[in-house]
Amino acid sequence: MANDKPKFPPIRRVVTGHDKANVAKVLIDAPATNAKYPDSGVVSTLMWITDTNPAGIAVGENAEDMGARIVGTAPPAGGTRCCVIDFPPGNHPHMHRTETIDYVFVIEGEIEMDMDNSTVKLKQGDVLIQRGTNHAWANRSNKPARVAFVLVDGQPLGIGKPVTGAASAR
């Protein structure tokens, strides 16, 4: 379907590490390929996750590609999730809540975050810190938006039914 084609080029993902002699080097330099298509025209590409804090960063060239794992919306318990989501104009906002601190970076375009009783409009270069609130992402502009998200597992709030790591990746 023509509307489902990505509007942005693939995301180059560069992952660093160390070889056995403790020399810093690039381990992965390639387009990120772990993409999901939760709604028409929406592309959610996983960059990396961690499943512990502090995160494992062991020396060695055979480290697991944590960007290849299949995960849901929230990060693993005690971990993080980094992804980039492309939102087409007129996407269908989906109200949800994760028990996470989310660092949100608007890379290109503009996006609106709807909450229970308010909306905030974000433009290219803006950064939002989302702290476990009920929210939905809406692109009400006429151009695609590319937004980067880093979700950090948080302490439960005891409010409603949050989305867990086993849910669909939005």
Beta strands, then each sheet from edge to edge (+ up, - down):
strand 1: 12-18
strand 2: 24-31
strand 3: 35-36
strand 4: 43-50
strand 5: 80-87
strand 6: 100-108
strand 7: 110-114
strand 8: 119-123
strand 9: 127-131
strand 10: 136-138
strand 11: 145-153
sheet 1: 1+ 2-
sheet 2: 3+ 4- 5+ 11- 6+ 9-
sheet 3: 8+ 7- 10+
end
